[in-house]
């Protein structure tokens, strides 16, 4: 019996085989301050549900992670807006139950 434990992105055609307008590039980082304190407000809301949230040092290509054992971790080296969006993303993984059903796959 074979069990699929993950997927990876692969090219199925060469870009030269396509036509039309270029695909817009979405920025990975917003690099924006958080003038309304969205991150802190979200952190309070998430912690009120009993989840732990901590800020940790991380590589700039890493935004956050979530696990049942360690709670939600957010990269403190990003802007406040990026941290807020990462917290929303990781909290969504948590409330959708991804940590209990991922069978060892990364959920970050």
Biopython code that builds the backbone (N, CA, C, O; Angstrom):
import numpy as np
from Bio.PDB.StructureBuilder import StructureBuilder

atoms = [
    (1, "UNK", "N", (0.846, -1.179, 0.000)),
    (1, "UNK", "CA", (0.000, 0.000, 0.000)),
    (1, "UNK", "C", (0.885, 1.234, 0.000)),
    (1, "UNK", "O", (1.859, 1.301, 0.750)),
    (2, "UNK", "N", (0.554, 2.212, -0.836)),
    (2, "UNK", "CA", (1.283, 3.465, -0.889)),
    (2, "UNK", "C", (0.459, 4.563, -0.227)),
    (2, "UNK", "O", (-0.756, 4.642, -0.408)),
    (3, "UNK", "N", (1.132, 5.396, 0.533)),
    (3, "UNK", "CA", (0.467, 6.499, 1.214)),
    (3, "UNK", "C", (1.123, 7.798, 0.763)),
    (3, "UNK", "O", (2.343, 7.943, 0.844)),
    (4, "UNK", "N", (0.326, 8.725, 0.297)),
    (4, "UNK", "CA", (0.824, 10.041, -0.112)),
    (4, "UNK", "C", (0.975, 10.896, 1.137)),
    (4, "UNK", "O", (0.012, 11.090, 1.879)),
    (5, "UNK", "N", (2.180, 11.410, 1.373)),
    (5, "UNK", "CA", (2.404, 12.223, 2.566)),
    (5, "UNK", "C", (2.691, 13.681, 2.234)),
    (5, "UNK", "O", (3.021, 14.465, 3.124)),
    (6, "UNK", "N", (2.569, 14.048, 0.975)),
    (6, "UNK", "CA", (2.785, 15.442, 0.621)),
    (6, "UNK", "C", (2.812, 15.645, -0.877)),
    (6, "UNK", "O", (2.786, 14.690, -1.653)),
    (7, "UNK", "N", (2.864, 16.872, -1.261)),
    (7, "UNK", "CA", (2.905, 17.246, -2.661)),
    (7, "UNK", "C", (3.980, 18.294, -2.841)),
    (7, "UNK", "O", (4.362, 18.967, -1.884)),
    (8, "UNK", "N", (4.466, 18.438, -4.046)),
    (8, "UNK", "CA", (5.387, 19.525, -4.341)),
    (8, "UNK", "C", (4.976, 20.167, -5.657)),
    (8, "UNK", "O", (4.394, 19.519, -6.526)),
    (9, "UNK", "N", (5.285, 21.430, -5.785)),
    (9, "UNK", "CA", (4.946, 22.163, -7.007)),
    (9, "UNK", "C", (5.945, 21.812, -8.102)),
    (9, "UNK", "O", (7.153, 21.801, -7.866)),
    (10, "UNK", "N", (5.451, 21.533, -9.273)),
    (10, "UNK", "CA", (6.304, 21.259, -10.426)),
    (10, "UNK", "C", (5.731, 21.973, -11.635)),
    (10, "UNK", "O", (4.526, 22.212, -11.708)),
    (11, "UNK", "N", (6.589, 22.312, -12.582)),
    (11, "UNK", "CA", (6.125, 22.942, -13.817)),
    (11, "UNK", "C", (5.514, 21.884, -14.722)),
    (11, "UNK", "O", (6.058, 20.791, -14.875)),
    (12, "UNK", "N", (4.393, 22.217, -15.310)),
    (12, "UNK", "CA", (3.760, 21.284, -16.239)),
    (12, "UNK", "C", (3.841, 21.806, -17.669)),
    (12, "UNK", "O", (3.468, 21.110, -18.614)),
    (13, "UNK", "N", (4.328, 23.026, -17.821)),
    (13, "UNK", "CA", (4.548, 23.607, -19.150)),
    (13, "UNK", "C", (5.557, 24.731, -18.997)),
    (13, "UNK", "O", (5.788, 25.227, -17.894)),
    (14, "UNK", "N", (6.140, 25.119, -20.081)),
    (14, "UNK", "CA", (7.086, 26.219, -20.087)),
    (14, "UNK", "C", (6.333, 27.521, -20.323)),
    (14, "UNK", "O", (5.380, 27.555, -21.102)),
    (15, "UNK", "N", (6.749, 28.579, -19.665)),
    (15, "UNK", "CA", (6.079, 29.868, -19.795)),
    (15, "UNK", "C", (6.051, 30.343, -21.248)),
    (15, "UNK", "O", (5.155, 31.095, -21.634)),
    (16, "UNK", "N", (7.020, 29.913, -22.056)),
    (16, "UNK", "CA", (7.038, 30.320, -23.466)),
    (16, "UNK", "C", (5.880, 29.698, -24.255)),
    (16, "UNK", "O", (5.581, 30.135, -25.367)),
    (17, "UNK", "N", (5.238, 28.692, -23.688)),
    (17, "UNK", "CA", (4.106, 28.047, -24.345)),
    (17, "UNK", "C", (2.785, 28.744, -24.045)),
    (17, "UNK", "O", (1.722, 28.272, -24.449)),
    (18, "UNK", "N", (2.853, 29.864, -23.338)),
    (18, "UNK", "CA", (1.642, 30.591, -22.985)),
    (18, "UNK", "C", (1.596, 31.911, -23.731)),
    (18, "UNK", "O", (2.592, 32.355, -24.302)),
    (19, "UNK", "N", (0.421, 32.535, -23.717)),
    (19, "UNK", "CA", (0.301, 33.868, -24.289)),
    (19, "UNK", "C", (-0.625, 34.686, -23.402)),
    (19, "UNK", "O", (-1.202, 34.167, -22.447)),
    (20, "UNK", "N", (-0.759, 35.936, -23.715)),
    (20, "UNK", "CA", (-1.609, 36.813, -22.925)),
    (20, "UNK", "C", (-0.793, 37.732, -22.043)),
    (20, "UNK", "O", (0.436, 37.754, -22.103)),
    (21, "UNK", "N", (-1.500, 38.488, -21.224)),
    (21, "UNK", "CA", (-0.856, 39.432, -20.316)),
    (21, "UNK", "C", (-0.031, 38.681, -19.276)),
    (21, "UNK", "O", (-0.341, 37.546, -18.914)),
    (22, "UNK", "N", (1.013, 39.334, -18.809)),
    (22, "UNK", "CA", (1.831, 38.753, -17.746)),
    (22, "UNK", "C", (1.002, 38.620, -16.475)),
    (22, "UNK", "O", (0.112, 39.428, -16.207)),
    (23, "UNK", "N", (1.305, 37.604, -15.714)),
    (23, "UNK", "CA", (0.628, 37.404, -14.432)),
    (23, "UNK", "C", (1.196, 38.422, -13.450)),
    (23, "UNK", "O", (2.415, 38.542, -13.329)),
    (24, "UNK", "N", (0.335, 39.159, -12.745)),
    (24, "UNK", "CA", (0.848, 40.144, -11.789)),
    (24, "UNK", "C", (1.586, 39.454, -10.644)),
    (24, "UNK", "O", (1.215, 38.360, -10.219)),
    (25, "UNK", "N", (2.619, 40.098, -10.162)),
    (25, "UNK", "CA", (3.395, 39.564, -9.051)),
    (25, "UNK", "C", (2.838, 40.147, -7.760)),
    (25, "UNK", "O", (2.756, 41.365, -7.598)),
    (26, "UNK", "N", (2.459, 39.268, -6.853)),
    (26, "UNK", "CA", (1.942, 39.696, -5.565)),
    (26, "UNK", "C", (3.113, 39.792, -4.596)),
    (26, "UNK", "O", (3.886, 38.840, -4.480)),
    (27, "UNK", "N", (3.265, 40.912, -3.900)),
    (27, "UNK", "CA", (4.399, 41.028, -2.975)),
    (27, "UNK", "C", (4.264, 40.042, -1.816)),
    (27, "UNK", "O", (3.172, 39.839, -1.285)),
    (28, "UNK", "N", (5.385, 39.431, -1.432)),
    (28, "UNK", "CA", (5.386, 38.488, -0.325)),
    (28, "UNK", "C", (5.233, 39.205, 1.008)),
    (28, "UNK", "O", (4.538, 38.732, 1.907)),
    (29, "UNK", "N", (5.894, 40.352, 1.121)),
    (29, "UNK", "CA", (5.853, 41.130, 2.359)),
    (29, "UNK", "C", (5.105, 42.430, 2.115)),
    (29, "UNK", "O", (5.259, 43.056, 1.067)),
    (30, "UNK", "N", (4.298, 42.831, 3.083)),
    (30, "UNK", "CA", (3.642, 44.133, 2.976)),
    (30, "UNK", "C", (4.553, 45.240, 3.482)),
    (30, "UNK", "O", (4.458, 46.385, 3.042)),
    (31, "UNK", "N", (5.451, 44.885, 4.425)),
    (31, "UNK", "CA", (6.394, 45.851, 4.991)),
    (31, "UNK", "C", (5.704, 47.126, 5.450)),
    (31, "UNK", "O", (6.225, 48.227, 5.268)),
    (32, "UNK", "N", (4.554, 46.972, 6.034)),
    (32, "UNK", "CA", (3.795, 48.132, 6.494)),
    (32, "UNK", "C", (3.724, 48.128, 8.022)),
    (32, "UNK", "O", (3.669, 47.077, 8.660)),
    (33, "UNK", "N", (3.726, 49.300, 8.569)),
    (33, "UNK", "CA", (3.544, 49.409, 10.009)),
    (33, "UNK", "C", (2.114, 48.990, 10.347)),
    (33, "UNK", "O", (1.308, 48.734, 9.452)),
    (34, "UNK", "N", (1.815, 48.923, 11.607)),
    (34, "UNK", "CA", (0.511, 48.479, 12.078)),
    (34, "UNK", "C", (-0.112, 49.610, 12.909)),
    (34, "UNK", "O", (-0.216, 49.497, 14.130)),
    (35, "UNK", "N", (-0.526, 50.703, 12.244)),
    (35, "UNK", "CA", (-0.933, 51.906, 12.984)),
    (35, "UNK", "C", (-2.142, 51.715, 13.895)),
    (35, "UNK", "O", (-2.299, 52.452, 14.868)),
    (36, "UNK", "N", (-2.981, 50.756, 13.602)),
    (36, "UNK", "CA", (-4.175, 50.546, 14.443)),
    (36, "UNK", "C", (-3.983, 49.425, 15.449)),
    (36, "UNK", "O", (-4.917, 49.061, 16.163)),
    (37, "UNK", "N", (-2.771, 48.874, 15.510)),
    (37, "UNK", "CA", (-2.495, 47.833, 16.492)),
    (37, "UNK", "C", (-3.233, 46.530, 16.235)),
    (37, "UNK", "O", (-3.602, 45.830, 17.178)),
    (38, "UNK", "N", (-3.455, 46.194, 14.958)),
    (38, "UNK", "CA", (-4.196, 44.984, 14.626)),
    (38, "UNK", "C", (-3.534, 43.742, 15.215)),
    (38, "UNK", "O", (-4.226, 42.857, 15.718)),
    (39, "UNK", "N", (-2.197, 43.660, 15.159)),
    (39, "UNK", "CA", (-1.521, 42.477, 15.683)),
    (39, "UNK", "C", (-1.826, 42.278, 17.168)),
    (39, "UNK", "O", (-2.185, 41.178, 17.588)),
    (40, "UNK", "N", (-1.685, 43.337, 17.957)),
    (40, "UNK", "CA", (-1.933, 43.202, 19.395)),
    (40, "UNK", "C", (-3.400, 42.863, 19.681)),
    (40, "UNK", "O", (-3.693, 42.076, 20.581)),
    (41, "UNK", "N", (-4.312, 43.452, 18.922)),
    (41, "UNK", "CA", (-5.733, 43.138, 19.103)),
    (41, "UNK", "C", (-6.020, 41.686, 18.753)),
    (41, "UNK", "O", (-6.766, 41.008, 19.458)),
    (42, "UNK", "N", (-5.423, 41.205, 17.656)),
    (42, "UNK", "CA", (-5.601, 39.806, 17.268)),
    (42, "UNK", "C", (-4.980, 38.872, 18.300)),
    (42, "UNK", "O", (-5.546, 37.825, 18.615)),
    (43, "UNK", "N", (-3.824, 39.248, 18.823)),
    (43, "UNK", "CA", (-3.152, 38.415, 19.827)),
    (43, "UNK", "C", (-4.031, 38.255, 21.068)),
    (43, "UNK", "O", (-4.158, 37.153, 21.602)),
    (44, "UNK", "N", (-4.630, 39.343, 21.522)),
    (44, "UNK", "CA", (-5.530, 39.286, 22.683)),
    (44, "UNK", "C", (-6.725, 38.384, 22.379)),
    (44, "UNK", "O", (-7.121, 37.570, 23.213)),
    (45, "UNK", "N", (-7.297, 38.530, 21.186)),
    (45, "UNK", "CA", (-8.447, 37.709, 20.794)),
    (45, "UNK", "C", (-8.077, 36.231, 20.755)),
    (45, "UNK", "O", (-8.820, 35.394, 21.267)),
    (46, "UNK", "N", (-6.935, 35.902, 20.152)),
    (46, "UNK", "CA", (-6.498, 34.504, 20.041)),
    (46, "UNK", "C", (-6.212, 33.932, 21.427)),
    (46, "UNK", "O", (-6.617, 32.808, 21.728)),
    (47, "UNK", "N", (-5.523, 34.690, 22.269)),
    (47, "UNK", "CA", (-5.212, 34.209, 23.606)),
    (47, "UNK", "C", (-6.470, 34.030, 24.448)),
    (47, "UNK", "O", (-6.499, 33.180, 25.338)),
    (48, "UNK", "N", (-7.500, 34.810, 24.182)),
    (48, "UNK", "CA", (-8.766, 34.664, 24.907)),
    (48, "UNK", "C", (-9.449, 33.335, 24.606)),
    (48, "UNK", "O", (-10.315, 32.896, 25.362)),
    (49, "UNK", "N", (-9.061, 32.689, 23.498)),
    (49, "UNK", "CA", (-9.622, 31.373, 23.161)),
    (49, "UNK", "C", (-8.811, 30.246, 23.786)),
    (49, "UNK", "O", (-9.116, 29.071, 23.582)),
    (50, "UNK", "N", (-7.769, 30.604, 24.552)),
    (50, "UNK", "CA", (-6.955, 29.599, 25.222)),
    (50, "UNK", "C", (-5.713, 29.179, 24.461)),
    (50, "UNK", "O", (-4.974, 28.309, 24.920)),
    (51, "UNK", "N", (-5.471, 29.779, 23.311)),
    (51, "UNK", "CA", (-4.272, 29.444, 22.540)),
    (51, "UNK", "C", (-3.115, 30.332, 22.984)),
    (51, "UNK", "O", (-3.319, 31.476, 23.391)),
    (52, "UNK", "N", (-1.900, 29.794, 22.902)),
    (52, "UNK", "CA", (-0.734, 30.619, 23.222)),
    (52, "UNK", "C", (-0.180, 31.236, 21.938)),
    (52, "UNK", "O", (-0.211, 30.623, 20.871)),
    (53, "UNK", "N", (0.324, 32.457, 22.067)),
    (53, "UNK", "CA", (0.939, 33.167, 20.945)),
    (53, "UNK", "C", (2.271, 33.711, 21.436)),
    (53, "UNK", "O", (2.336, 34.361, 22.479)),
    (54, "UNK", "N", (3.338, 33.443, 20.681)),
    (54, "UNK", "CA", (4.638, 33.978, 21.045)),
    (54, "UNK", "C", (5.356, 34.501, 19.813)),
    (54, "UNK", "O", (5.147, 34.021, 18.698)),
    (55, "UNK", "N", (6.205, 35.493, 20.038)),
    (55, "UNK", "CA", (6.997, 36.071, 18.960)),
    (55, "UNK", "C", (8.402, 35.491, 19.067)),
    (55, "UNK", "O", (8.995, 35.484, 20.146)),
    (56, "UNK", "N", (8.929, 35.009, 17.958)),
    (56, "UNK", "CA", (10.249, 34.388, 17.947)),
    (56, "UNK", "C", (11.086, 34.933, 16.792)),
    (56, "UNK", "O", (10.551, 35.444, 15.808)),
    (57, "UNK", "N", (12.412, 34.817, 16.927)),
    (57, "UNK", "CA", (13.303, 35.176, 15.822)),
    (57, "UNK", "C", (13.124, 34.181, 14.697)),
    (57, "UNK", "O", (12.978, 32.982, 14.936)),
    (58, "UNK", "N", (13.134, 34.671, 13.475)),
    (58, "UNK", "CA", (12.998, 33.771, 12.343)),
    (58, "UNK", "C", (13.571, 34.353, 11.078)),
    (58, "UNK", "O", (13.735, 35.567, 10.958)),
    (59, "UNK", "N", (13.873, 33.489, 10.138)),
    (59, "UNK", "CA", (14.321, 33.873, 8.807)),
    (59, "UNK", "C", (13.218, 34.683, 8.140)),
    (59, "UNK", "O", (12.040, 34.432, 8.392)),
    (60, "UNK", "N", (13.570, 35.646, 7.296)),
    (60, "UNK", "CA", (12.557, 36.498, 6.679)),
    (60, "UNK", "C", (11.643, 35.761, 5.703)),
    (60, "UNK", "O", (10.615, 36.307, 5.302)),
    (61, "UNK", "N", (11.988, 34.543, 5.314)),
    (61, "UNK", "CA", (11.095, 33.753, 4.457)),
    (61, "UNK", "C", (10.093, 32.944, 5.277)),
    (61, "UNK", "O", (9.258, 32.240, 4.709)),
    (62, "UNK", "N", (10.164, 33.035, 6.589)),
    (62, "UNK", "CA", (9.264, 32.318, 7.483)),
    (62, "UNK", "C", (8.389, 33.327, 8.211)),
    (62, "UNK", "O", (8.897, 34.301, 8.766)),
    (63, "UNK", "N", (7.100, 33.107, 8.214)),
    (63, "UNK", "CA", (6.179, 34.056, 8.836)),
    (63, "UNK", "C", (5.655, 33.568, 10.180)),
    (63, "UNK", "O", (5.577, 34.344, 11.132)),
    (64, "UNK", "N", (5.297, 32.293, 10.267)),
    (64, "UNK", "CA", (4.752, 31.774, 11.510)),
    (64, "UNK", "C", (4.490, 30.293, 11.412)),
    (64, "UNK", "O", (4.631, 29.687, 10.349)),
    (65, "UNK", "N", (4.102, 29.712, 12.549)),
    (65, "UNK", "CA", (3.765, 28.291, 12.584)),
    (65, "UNK", "C", (2.778, 28.053, 13.708)),
    (65, "UNK", "O", (2.564, 28.910, 14.566)),
    (66, "UNK", "N", (2.178, 26.866, 13.686)),
    (66, "UNK", "CA", (1.206, 26.509, 14.697)),
    (66, "UNK", "C", (1.314, 25.024, 14.966)),
    (66, "UNK", "O", (1.391, 24.221, 14.036)),
    (67, "UNK", "N", (1.320, 24.658, 16.236)),
    (67, "UNK", "CA", (1.273, 23.253, 16.614)),
    (67, "UNK", "C", (0.520, 23.137, 17.927)),
    (67, "UNK", "O", (0.432, 24.101, 18.686)),
    (68, "UNK", "N", (-0.017, 21.966, 18.191)),
    (68, "UNK", "CA", (-0.729, 21.765, 19.449)),
    (68, "UNK", "C", (0.213, 21.890, 20.642)),
    (68, "UNK", "O", (-0.163, 22.425, 21.684)),
    (69, "UNK", "N", (1.440, 21.393, 20.484)),
    (69, "UNK", "CA", (2.402, 21.396, 21.588)),
    (69, "UNK", "C", (2.962, 22.779, 21.882)),
    (69, "UNK", "O", (3.168, 23.127, 23.045)),
    (70, "UNK", "N", (3.213, 23.578, 20.839)),
    (70, "UNK", "CA", (3.908, 24.849, 21.028)),
    (70, "UNK", "C", (3.043, 26.078, 20.794)),
    (70, "UNK", "O", (3.516, 27.198, 20.988)),
    (71, "UNK", "N", (1.810, 25.908, 20.390)),
    (71, "UNK", "CA", (0.937, 27.038, 20.137)),
    (71, "UNK", "C", (1.317, 27.749, 18.846)),
    (71, "UNK", "O", (1.946, 27.166, 17.963)),
    (72, "UNK", "N", (0.932, 29.003, 18.749)),
    (72, "UNK", "CA", (1.196, 29.796, 17.554)),
    (72, "UNK", "C", (2.466, 30.608, 17.770)),
    (72, "UNK", "O", (2.614, 31.305, 18.774)),
    (73, "UNK", "N", (3.380, 30.506, 16.809)),
    (73, "UNK", "CA", (4.615, 31.281, 16.848)),
    (73, "UNK", "C", (4.617, 32.226, 15.658)),
    (73, "UNK", "O", (4.301, 31.831, 14.536)),
    (74, "UNK", "N", (4.980, 33.486, 15.915)),
    (74, "UNK", "CA", (4.995, 34.513, 14.886)),
    (74, "UNK", "C", (6.408, 35.093, 14.811)),
    (74, "UNK", "O", (7.038, 35.354, 15.836)),
    (75, "UNK", "N", (6.894, 35.291, 13.589)),
    (75, "UNK", "CA", (8.227, 35.852, 13.367)),
    (75, "UNK", "C", (8.234, 37.325, 13.763)),
    (75, "UNK", "O", (7.534, 38.138, 13.160)),
    (76, "UNK", "N", (9.020, 37.664, 14.771)),
    (76, "UNK", "CA", (9.057, 39.051, 15.250)),
    (76, "UNK", "C", (9.890, 39.968, 14.353)),
    (76, "UNK", "O", (9.949, 41.173, 14.595)),
    (77, "UNK", "N", (10.532, 39.414, 13.323)),
    (77, "UNK", "CA", (11.370, 40.215, 12.436)),
    (77, "UNK", "C", (10.606, 40.800, 11.251)),
    (77, "UNK", "O", (11.211, 41.392, 10.357)),
    (78, "UNK", "N", (9.291, 40.639, 11.236)),
    (78, "UNK", "CA", (8.468, 41.216, 10.176)),
    (78, "UNK", "C", (7.734, 42.450, 10.697)),
    (78, "UNK", "O", (7.696, 42.704, 11.901)),
    (79, "UNK", "N", (7.160, 43.202, 9.783)),
    (79, "UNK", "CA", (6.404, 44.398, 10.160)),
    (79, "UNK", "C", (5.152, 43.992, 10.932)),
    (79, "UNK", "O", (4.743, 42.831, 10.923)),
    (80, "UNK", "N", (4.561, 44.967, 11.591)),
    (80, "UNK", "CA", (3.348, 44.704, 12.356)),
    (80, "UNK", "C", (2.220, 44.170, 11.502)),
    (80, "UNK", "O", (1.477, 43.294, 11.943)),
    (81, "UNK", "N", (2.073, 44.679, 10.286)),
    (81, "UNK", "CA", (1.012, 44.205, 9.397)),
    (81, "UNK", "C", (1.262, 42.764, 8.981)),
    (81, "UNK", "O", (0.339, 41.950, 8.981)),
    (82, "UNK", "N", (2.511, 42.437, 8.626)),
    (82, "UNK", "CA", (2.832, 41.062, 8.261)),
    (82, "UNK", "C", (2.616, 40.119, 9.451)),
    (82, "UNK", "O", (2.158, 38.990, 9.274)),
    (83, "UNK", "N", (2.940, 40.577, 10.641)),
    (83, "UNK", "CA", (2.713, 39.753, 11.832)),
    (83, "UNK", "C", (1.220, 39.518, 12.045)),
    (83, "UNK", "O", (0.803, 38.406, 12.370)),
    (84, "UNK", "N", (0.419, 40.562, 11.861)),
    (84, "UNK", "CA", (-1.033, 40.422, 12.038)),
    (84, "UNK", "C", (-1.613, 39.429, 11.035)),
    (84, "UNK", "O", (-2.408, 38.564, 11.401)),
    (85, "UNK", "N", (-1.213, 39.555, 9.773)),
    (85, "UNK", "CA", (-1.721, 38.633, 8.758)),
    (85, "UNK", "C", (-1.250, 37.211, 9.020)),
    (85, "UNK", "O", (-1.999, 36.263, 8.782)),
    (86, "UNK", "N", (-0.023, 37.043, 9.505)),
    (86, "UNK", "CA", (0.492, 35.708, 9.831)),
    (86, "UNK", "C", (-0.283, 35.105, 10.993)),
    (86, "UNK", "O", (-0.593, 33.913, 10.986)),
    (87, "UNK", "N", (-0.591, 35.916, 11.981)),
    (87, "UNK", "CA", (-1.358, 35.419, 13.126)),
    (87, "UNK", "C", (-2.754, 34.979, 12.688)),
    (87, "UNK", "O", (-3.238, 33.933, 13.122)),
    (88, "UNK", "N", (-3.394, 35.758, 11.843)),
    (88, "UNK", "CA", (-4.712, 35.373, 11.326)),
    (88, "UNK", "C", (-4.613, 34.049, 10.579)),
    (88, "UNK", "O", (-5.459, 33.171, 10.752)),
    (89, "UNK", "N", (-3.581, 33.904, 9.749)),
    (89, "UNK", "CA", (-3.372, 32.687, 8.968)),
    (89, "UNK", "C", (-3.176, 31.467, 9.885)),
    (89, "UNK", "O", (-3.817, 30.433, 9.696)),
    (90, "UNK", "N", (-2.290, 31.599, 10.871)),
    (90, "UNK", "CA", (-2.008, 30.473, 11.768)),
    (90, "UNK", "C", (-3.206, 30.153, 12.654)),
    (90, "UNK", "O", (-3.468, 28.984, 12.935)),
    (91, "UNK", "N", (-3.931, 31.164, 13.092)),
    (91, "UNK", "CA", (-5.137, 30.935, 13.901)),
    (91, "UNK", "C", (-6.189, 30.194, 13.085)),
    (91, "UNK", "O", (-6.900, 29.338, 13.610)),
    (92, "UNK", "N", (-6.286, 30.524, 11.802)),
    (92, "UNK", "CA", (-7.225, 29.806, 10.926)),
    (92, "UNK", "C", (-6.850, 28.331, 10.839)),
    (92, "UNK", "O", (-7.731, 27.473, 10.884)),
    (93, "UNK", "N", (-5.548, 28.017, 10.714)),
    (93, "UNK", "CA", (-5.124, 26.616, 10.730)),
    (93, "UNK", "C", (-5.600, 25.948, 12.014)),
    (93, "UNK", "O", (-6.111, 24.828, 11.990)),
    (94, "UNK", "N", (-5.430, 26.640, 13.124)),
    (94, "UNK", "CA", (-5.791, 26.083, 14.429)),
    (94, "UNK", "C", (-7.289, 25.813, 14.528)),
    (94, "UNK", "O", (-7.695, 24.705, 14.877)),
    (95, "UNK", "N", (-8.108, 26.808, 14.227)),
    (95, "UNK", "CA", (-9.549, 26.614, 14.405)),
    (95, "UNK", "C", (-10.140, 25.641, 13.386)),
    (95, "UNK", "O", (-11.210, 25.077, 13.616)),
    (96, "UNK", "N", (-9.447, 25.441, 12.255)),
    (96, "UNK", "CA", (-9.898, 24.457, 11.267)),
    (96, "UNK", "C", (-9.436, 23.039, 11.608)),
    (96, "UNK", "O", (-9.790, 22.082, 10.920)),
    (97, "UNK", "N", (-8.636, 22.913, 12.682)),
    (97, "UNK", "CA", (-8.213, 21.586, 13.129)),
    (97, "UNK", "C", (-7.077, 20.983, 12.352)),
    (97, "UNK", "O", (-6.886, 19.768, 12.405)),
    (98, "UNK", "N", (-6.316, 21.774, 11.634)),
    (98, "UNK", "CA", (-5.241, 21.224, 10.807)),
    (98, "UNK", "C", (-4.154, 20.551, 11.627)),
    (98, "UNK", "O", (-3.513, 19.620, 11.139)),
    (99, "UNK", "N", (-3.933, 20.987, 12.840)),
    (99, "UNK", "CA", (-2.859, 20.386, 13.658)),
    (99, "UNK", "C", (-3.192, 18.966, 14.070)),
    (99, "UNK", "O", (-2.292, 18.177, 14.356)),
    (100, "UNK", "N", (-4.461, 18.631, 14.105)),
    (100, "UNK", "CA", (-4.831, 17.284, 14.547)),
    (100, "UNK", "C", (-5.031, 16.315, 13.393)),
    (100, "UNK", "O", (-5.185, 15.114, 13.617)),
    (101, "UNK", "N", (-5.033, 16.820, 12.153)),
    (101, "UNK", "CA", (-5.326, 15.957, 11.026)),
    (101, "UNK", "C", (-4.257, 15.957, 9.955)),
    (101, "UNK", "O", (-4.470, 15.405, 8.876)),
    (102, "UNK", "N", (-3.094, 16.574, 10.231)),
    (102, "UNK", "CA", (-2.115, 16.744, 9.167)),
    (102, "UNK", "C", (-1.217, 15.537, 8.930)),
    (102, "UNK", "O", (-0.486, 15.521, 7.941)),
    (103, "UNK", "N", (-1.240, 14.530, 9.790)),
    (103, "UNK", "CA", (-0.446, 13.316, 9.631)),
    (103, "UNK", "C", (1.030, 13.602, 9.378)),
    (103, "UNK", "O", (1.658, 12.972, 8.526)),
    (104, "UNK", "N", (1.579, 14.564, 10.130)),
    (104, "UNK", "CA", (2.996, 14.852, 10.041)),
    (104, "UNK", "C", (3.403, 15.893, 9.020)),
    (104, "UNK", "O", (4.588, 16.209, 8.917)),
    (105, "UNK", "N", (2.462, 16.439, 8.260)),
    (105, "UNK", "CA", (2.807, 17.464, 7.279)),
    (105, "UNK", "C", (2.971, 18.807, 7.977)),
    (105, "UNK", "O", (2.364, 19.051, 9.020)),
    (106, "UNK", "N", (3.771, 19.652, 7.412)),
    (106, "UNK", "CA", (3.946, 21.001, 7.943)),
    (106, "UNK", "C", (2.673, 21.796, 7.739)),
    (106, "UNK", "O", (2.023, 21.669, 6.701)),
    (107, "UNK", "N", (2.307, 22.615, 8.713)),
    (107, "UNK", "CA", (1.116, 23.453, 8.580)),
    (107, "UNK", "C", (1.475, 24.920, 8.536)),
    (107, "UNK", "O", (0.591, 25.766, 8.668)),
    (108, "UNK", "N", (2.729, 25.250, 8.355)),
    (108, "UNK", "CA", (3.106, 26.657, 8.332)),
    (108, "UNK", "C", (3.003, 27.226, 6.934)),
    (108, "UNK", "O", (3.285, 28.406, 6.725)),
]
sb = StructureBuilder()
sb.init_structure("model")
sb.init_model(0)
sb.init_chain("A")
sb.init_seg("    ")
for serial, (resi, resn, name, xyz) in enumerate(atoms, 1):
    if name == "N":
        sb.init_residue(resn, " ", resi, " ")
    sb.init_atom(name, np.array(xyz, "f"), 0.0, 1.0, " ", f" {name:<3s}", serial, name[0])
structure = sb.get_structure()
